[in-house]
Amino acid sequence: MYQGFHRYFHWLKQLGWVETTGHEEKSAVQEVMPDYPEAPPKIYYRLTEKGIEAPDFQWSNPQLTLYPERGLDYFREKRRQRKYIQKRPTKRRSRTSEAT
């Protein structure tokens, strides 16, 4: 989950839709582990004008916005090639008839 967000946010930065505010704070790692001062700080971001004006369909697929030459079919094919984990069939309980 984190990796997906990290990639998504990276595309937003490449598009120029977000920018740093210049405000930084100690990260949780720095607060809990004072021996680790080189841990990256919290960096705050804000939307840019360009990001505010971007339409919803571009926000839903920033990768297509960055690489329009690939086209939507390219991304559909890539999704089709993914190996998703298949759920195992669940065991069925046998019904017992209650005799009174």
Secondary structure by P-SEA (a helix, b strand, c coil): caaaaaaaaaaaaaaccccccccccccaaaaacccccccccbbbbbbccccccccccccccccccccccccaaaaaaaaaacccccccccbbbbbbbbcc
